[in-house]
């Protein structure tokens, strides 16, 4: 600061945010407004030593500008970098939320399309039942296809499902020892 003056705060009205400084050289009192004490860590009190620059207005009255309370630190302020980082984080959050909304809408459209198809295909009024039955039918369609390939014993099977297929569709199987219609009871289907 150029032409720095020093004085003691003689009067201060904290409610209105102004007061008067008596300069070191004893000249006339100098008006000071709270806005001249930017970024101070506390408000001024009577008796504080004030460092300031002098500004004389058109009316000839002196006022303090660019002032500082001697021995009092400046309040920490946000750096422009931090503000910029906050803005970038805000943009990132908006993009993330927009992506979530897009994914949600896409999933909703898929769900309603599947629901519509299952209701049409199966003639069900209850959409949940239609979806469950549609999934069940799809699972049944995806079962492995078995062929009668000459296997006749339980030891040649890999699952109860396979044994049931063979006993139902293939001739001369030897998988139902007790003739109850349940194949491979001691190995696969018991």
C-alpha positions as CSV (number, residue, x, y, z in Angstrom):
1,X,0.0,0.0,0.0
2,X,1.3,3.4,-0.9
3,X,1.2,6.4,1.5
4,X,0.2,4.3,4.5
5,X,-1.0,6.2,7.5
6,X,-1.4,5.0,11.1
7,X,-3.9,6.0,13.7
8,X,-5.9,4.8,16.7
9,X,-9.6,4.0,16.5
10,X,-11.2,6.6,18.8
11,X,-14.9,6.0,18.1
12,X,-16.7,3.0,16.6
13,X,-20.4,2.3,16.1
14,X,-20.6,-1.4,15.4
15,X,-24.3,-1.4,14.7
16,X,-23.8,1.1,11.8
17,X,-20.3,-0.1,10.8
18,X,-18.4,3.1,11.0
19,X,-16.2,5.1,13.3
20,X,-13.3,7.7,13.5
21,X,-9.5,7.3,13.6
22,X,-7.2,9.8,15.3
23,X,-4.1,9.9,13.1
24,X,-0.6,9.5,14.8
25,X,0.3,13.0,13.6
26,X,-2.7,14.4,15.5
27,X,-4.5,15.9,12.5
28,X,-8.2,15.9,12.2
29,X,-10.1,12.7,12.7
30,X,-10.5,10.4,9.7
31,X,-13.8,8.6,8.9
32,X,-13.6,4.8,8.5
33,X,-16.4,2.5,7.2
34,X,-16.4,-1.3,7.8
35,X,-16.1,-1.8,4.0
36,X,-12.5,-0.3,4.2
37,X,-11.5,-3.3,6.5
38,X,-12.1,-6.1,4.0
39,X,-11.3,-9.7,5.0
40,X,-10.3,-8.9,8.6
41,X,-10.7,-11.9,11.0
42,X,-12.6,-9.7,13.4
43,X,-14.5,-6.4,13.6
44,X,-12.6,-3.4,14.9
45,X,-12.9,-2.1,18.5
46,X,-12.1,1.3,20.1
47,X,-8.3,1.5,20.7
48,X,-7.3,-0.6,17.7
49,X,-4.3,0.7,15.7
50,X,-5.5,1.1,12.1
51,X,-3.2,1.2,9.0
52,X,-4.9,2.9,6.1
53,X,-4.6,4.9,3.0
54,X,-6.2,8.3,2.9
55,X,-8.9,9.4,0.4
56,X,-10.2,13.0,0.3
57,X,-13.7,13.2,-1.2
58,X,-15.1,16.1,-3.3
59,X,-16.6,17.5,-0.1
60,X,-13.0,17.8,1.3
61,X,-13.6,15.3,4.0
62,X,-11.0,12.6,4.6
63,X,-11.8,8.9,4.8
64,X,-9.8,5.7,5.3
65,X,-9.6,3.2,2.5
66,X,-7.7,-0.1,2.1
67,X,-7.5,-0.3,5.9
68,X,-6.1,-3.0,8.1
69,X,-6.3,-3.6,11.9
70,X,-2.6,-3.7,13.0
71,X,-1.7,-7.1,14.5
72,X,-5.0,-8.8,13.3
73,X,-4.8,-11.4,10.6
74,X,-6.9,-11.5,7.5
75,X,-9.8,-13.9,7.4
76,X,-9.2,-17.0,5.2
77,X,-11.0,-16.6,1.9
78,X,-11.7,-19.2,-0.8
79,X,-9.1,-19.2,-3.5
80,X,-10.3,-18.9,-7.1
81,X,-8.9,-22.5,-7.7
82,X,-11.3,-23.9,-5.0
83,X,-14.3,-22.0,-6.5
84,X,-13.4,-23.4,-9.9
85,X,-13.1,-26.9,-8.4
86,X,-16.5,-26.6,-6.8
87,X,-18.0,-25.5,-10.1
88,X,-16.4,-28.5,-11.9
89,X,-17.7,-30.8,-9.2
90,X,-21.2,-29.3,-9.6
91,X,-21.0,-30.0,-13.4
92,X,-19.8,-33.5,-12.8
93,X,-22.7,-34.1,-10.4
94,X,-25.2,-32.8,-12.9
95,X,-23.8,-35.1,-15.6
96,X,-23.9,-38.1,-13.2
97,X,-27.5,-37.4,-12.3
98,X,-28.5,-37.0,-15.9
99,X,-26.8,-40.3,-16.7
100,X,-28.7,-42.0,-13.9
101,X,-32.0,-40.5,-15.1
102,X,-31.2,-41.7,-18.7
103,X,-30.4,-45.3,-17.5
104,X,-33.5,-45.3,-15.3
105,X,-35.7,-44.3,-18.2
106,X,-34.1,-46.8,-20.5
107,X,-34.7,-49.6,-17.9
108,X,-38.3,-48.4,-17.4
109,X,-39.0,-48.5,-21.2
110,X,-37.5,-52.0,-21.4
111,X,-39.6,-53.2,-18.5
112,X,-42.8,-51.8,-19.8
113,X,-42.1,-53.2,-23.3
114,X,-41.4,-56.7,-21.8
115,X,-44.6,-56.3,-19.7
116,X,-46.7,-55.4,-22.7
117,X,-45.3,-58.3,-24.8
118,X,-45.9,-60.8,-22.0
119,X,-49.5,-59.6,-21.5
120,X,-50.2,-59.8,-25.3
121,X,-48.6,-63.2,-25.7
122,X,-50.2,-64.9,-22.7
123,X,-53.4,-62.9,-22.5
124,X,-52.9,-62.1,-18.8
125,X,-54.4,-59.1,-17.1
126,X,-51.9,-59.1,-14.3
127,X,-48.6,-57.8,-15.6
128,X,-46.4,-59.3,-12.9
129,X,-47.9,-62.8,-13.5
130,X,-47.3,-62.3,-17.2
131,X,-43.7,-61.4,-16.7
132,X,-43.0,-64.3,-14.3
133,X,-44.7,-66.8,-16.7
134,X,-42.7,-65.3,-19.6
135,X,-39.5,-65.8,-17.8
136,X,-40.5,-69.3,-16.8
137,X,-41.3,-70.2,-20.4
138,X,-38.0,-68.7,-21.6
139,X,-36.2,-70.8,-19.0
140,X,-38.0,-73.9,-20.2
141,X,-37.0,-73.1,-23.8
142,X,-33.4,-72.8,-22.7
143,X,-33.2,-76.4,-21.3
144,X,-30.6,-78.5,-22.9
145,X,-32.0,-80.7,-25.7
146,X,-31.5,-84.4,-25.1
147,X,-31.5,-87.2,-27.8
148,X,-32.0,-90.9,-27.4
149,X,-28.5,-92.0,-28.0
150,X,-28.6,-95.6,-26.6
151,X,-27.8,-94.8,-23.0
152,X,-30.1,-96.8,-20.7
153,X,-28.6,-96.8,-17.1
154,X,-28.5,-94.1,-14.4
155,X,-24.8,-94.2,-14.2
156,X,-24.8,-92.8,-17.8
157,X,-26.9,-89.7,-16.8
158,X,-25.7,-86.3,-15.6
159,X,-28.9,-85.1,-14.0
160,X,-32.4,-86.0,-12.9
161,X,-33.8,-83.9,-15.7
162,X,-31.8,-86.0,-18.2
163,X,-32.9,-89.3,-16.7
164,X,-36.6,-88.1,-16.8
165,X,-36.2,-87.3,-20.5
166,X,-34.7,-90.7,-21.3
167,X,-37.3,-92.7,-19.3
168,X,-40.1,-90.8,-21.0
169,X,-38.8,-90.6,-24.6
170,X,-36.3,-93.4,-25.2
171,X,-36.9,-97.2,-25.5
172,X,-35.5,-100.0,-23.3
173,X,-34.2,-97.8,-20.4
174,X,-33.2,-99.5,-17.2
175,X,-33.5,-96.5,-14.8
176,X,-36.7,-97.3,-12.8
177,X,-35.9,-100.4,-10.7
178,X,-39.1,-100.2,-8.6
179,X,-41.3,-99.3,-11.5
180,X,-42.9,-96.2,-9.9
181,X,-42.1,-93.9,-12.9
182,X,-39.4,-92.1,-11.0
183,X,-35.9,-92.7,-12.6
184,X,-32.6,-92.9,-10.8
185,X,-34.0,-92.5,-7.4
186,X,-30.9,-93.4,-5.5
187,X,-28.5,-91.4,-7.7
188,X,-30.2,-88.3,-9.3
189,X,-33.9,-88.0,-8.5
190,X,-34.2,-89.2,-4.9
